[in-house]
Amino acid sequence: MKEFENYKTAVVSTAHLPEELAAKMEREEFVKFNYAKISYGFLIWIPTGDLDDYLHEWPEEIRPLMVEAHKQGCKFVDFDQGGTVYDFRTWEW
């Protein structure tokens, strides 16, 4: 059987999302980036190639984390309630 295609995903704590942004995503209000609500958080898509055309779509608060995930070859960032807290900005909510 042919192997499935795989994508690398960064799994991080939802603490890396501002509460207001998470609430907007939970209500499925319009945001400029592609994401999906999942059981314990949100999955945000990272485009391949040059990010210059996409940087403005991510809110400033999460942009550094998204750029680092892209640098590490990730296709998605999974903001998970049980995810690890890294050296990026966090919010308590």
C-alpha atoms as a printed R data frame, in Angstrom:
   type eleno elety resid chain resno       x      y      z
1  ATOM     1    CA   MET     A     1   0.000  0.000  0.000
2  ATOM     2    CA   LYS     A     2   1.236  3.493 -0.806
3  ATOM     3    CA   GLU     A     3   2.083  5.572  2.272
4  ATOM     4    CA   PHE     A     4  -0.078  8.527  3.228
5  ATOM     5    CA   GLU     A     5   1.275 12.029  2.870
6  ATOM     6    CA   ASN     A     6   2.203 13.536  6.255
7  ATOM     7    CA   TYR     A     7   2.283 17.098  7.532
8  ATOM     8    CA   LYS     A     8   4.301 18.416 10.455
9  ATOM     9    CA   THR     A     9   2.203 20.134 13.126
10 ATOM    10    CA   ALA     A    10   3.355 22.328 16.002
11 ATOM    11    CA   VAL     A    11   1.280 21.584 19.113
12 ATOM    12    CA   VAL     A    12   1.202 24.505 21.552
13 ATOM    13    CA   SER     A    13  -0.933 25.607 24.471
14 ATOM    14    CA   THR     A    14  -4.076 27.658 23.893
15 ATOM    15    CA   ALA     A    15  -2.452 30.055 26.375
16 ATOM    16    CA   HIS     A    16  -0.607 31.373 23.308
17 ATOM    17    CA   LEU     A    17  -3.933 32.684 21.939
18 ATOM    18    CA   PRO     A    18  -5.429 35.932 23.220
19 ATOM    19    CA   GLU     A    19  -8.837 35.243 24.756
20 ATOM    20    CA   GLU     A    20 -10.550 37.675 22.384
21 ATOM    21    CA   LEU     A    21  -9.130 35.898 19.323
22 ATOM    22    CA   ALA     A    22 -10.052 32.460 20.690
23 ATOM    23    CA   ALA     A    23 -13.596 33.665 21.395
24 ATOM    24    CA   LYS     A    24 -13.904 35.052 17.869
25 ATOM    25    CA   MET     A    25 -12.722 31.747 16.428
26 ATOM    26    CA   GLU     A    26 -15.061 29.806 18.721
27 ATOM    27    CA   ARG     A    27 -18.000 31.873 17.430
28 ATOM    28    CA   GLU     A    28 -16.724 31.285 13.890
29 ATOM    29    CA   GLU     A    29 -16.584 35.009 13.213
30 ATOM    30    CA   PHE     A    30 -14.633 36.158 10.193
31 ATOM    31    CA   VAL     A    31 -10.857 36.108 10.523
32 ATOM    32    CA   LYS     A    32  -8.336 36.535  7.694
33 ATOM    33    CA   PHE     A    33  -6.614 33.159  8.138
34 ATOM    34    CA   ASN     A    34  -7.640 29.534  7.658
35 ATOM    35    CA   TYR     A    35  -8.396 27.575 10.817
36 ATOM    36    CA   ALA     A    36 -10.555 24.794 12.160
37 ATOM    37    CA   LYS     A    37 -12.180 24.358 15.548
38 ATOM    38    CA   ILE     A    38 -11.142 21.041 17.041
39 ATOM    39    CA   SER     A    39 -12.071 19.256 20.277
40 ATOM    40    CA   TYR     A    40  -9.611 21.046 22.556
41 ATOM    41    CA   GLY     A    41  -8.653 24.173 20.653
42 ATOM    42    CA   PHE     A    42  -7.915 25.347 17.129
43 ATOM    43    CA   LEU     A    43  -5.828 24.261 14.171
44 ATOM    44    CA   ILE     A    44  -4.352 27.109 12.098
45 ATOM    45    CA   TRP     A    45  -2.979 26.481  8.612
46 ATOM    46    CA   ILE     A    46   0.488 27.738  7.634
47 ATOM    47    CA   PRO     A    47   1.019 28.357  3.912
48 ATOM    48    CA   THR     A    48   4.092 26.937  2.218
49 ATOM    49    CA   GLY     A    49   6.717 29.110  0.590
50 ATOM    50    CA   ASP     A    50   7.218 32.809  1.237
51 ATOM    51    CA   LEU     A    51   5.124 34.179  4.093
52 ATOM    52    CA   ASP     A    52   5.220 37.835  2.989
53 ATOM    53    CA   ASP     A    53   1.749 37.602  1.453
54 ATOM    54    CA   TYR     A    54   0.278 36.036  4.615
55 ATOM    55    CA   LEU     A    55   1.925 37.780  7.569
56 ATOM    56    CA   HIS     A    56  -0.721 40.518  7.699
57 ATOM    57    CA   GLU     A    57  -3.468 37.900  8.008
58 ATOM    58    CA   TRP     A    58  -2.286 36.614 11.386
59 ATOM    59    CA   PRO     A    59  -2.894 38.852 14.390
60 ATOM    60    CA   GLU     A    60   0.267 40.513 15.661
61 ATOM    61    CA   GLU     A    61   0.007 38.620 18.965
62 ATOM    62    CA   ILE     A    62   0.471 35.174 17.373
63 ATOM    63    CA   ARG     A    63   2.595 36.160 14.372
64 ATOM    64    CA   PRO     A    64   6.016 35.326 15.952
65 ATOM    65    CA   LEU     A    65   4.824 31.839 16.911
66 ATOM    66    CA   MET     A    66   3.377 31.215 13.448
67 ATOM    67    CA   VAL     A    67   6.579 32.390 11.746
68 ATOM    68    CA   GLU     A    68   8.697 30.103 13.948
69 ATOM    69    CA   ALA     A    69   6.449 27.143 13.177
70 ATOM    70    CA   HIS     A    70   6.869 27.896  9.478
71 ATOM    71    CA   LYS     A    71  10.670 28.068  9.903
72 ATOM    72    CA   GLN     A    72  10.541 24.636 11.538
73 ATOM    73    CA   GLY     A    73   8.681 23.178  8.558
74 ATOM    74    CA   CYS     A    74   5.208 22.976 10.089
75 ATOM    75    CA   LYS     A    75   2.062 23.024  7.970
76 ATOM    76    CA   PHE     A    76  -0.258 23.638 10.939
77 ATOM    77    CA   VAL     A    77  -0.222 24.988 14.490
78 ATOM    78    CA   ASP     A    78  -2.509 23.115 16.868
79 ATOM    79    CA   PHE     A    79  -3.482 25.404 19.750
80 ATOM    80    CA   ASP     A    80  -4.443 22.709 22.259
81 ATOM    81    CA   GLN     A    81  -5.653 23.120 25.866
82 ATOM    82    CA   GLY     A    82  -3.146 20.457 26.924
83 ATOM    83    CA   GLY     A    83  -0.338 21.734 24.696
84 ATOM    84    CA   THR     A    84   3.078 22.891 25.857
85 ATOM    85    CA   VAL     A    85   3.785 26.523 26.745
86 ATOM    86    CA   TYR     A    86   6.805 27.839 24.835
87 ATOM    87    CA   ASP     A    87   8.818 31.041 24.952
88 ATOM    88    CA   PHE     A    88   6.174 33.102 23.202
89 ATOM    89    CA   ARG     A    89   3.644 35.531 24.601
90 ATOM    90    CA   THR     A    90   0.846 33.964 26.667
91 ATOM    91    CA   TRP     A    91  -2.507 35.079 28.060
92 ATOM    92    CA   GLU     A    92  -4.453 33.872 31.085
93 ATOM    93    CA   TRP     A    93  -8.127 33.201 30.432
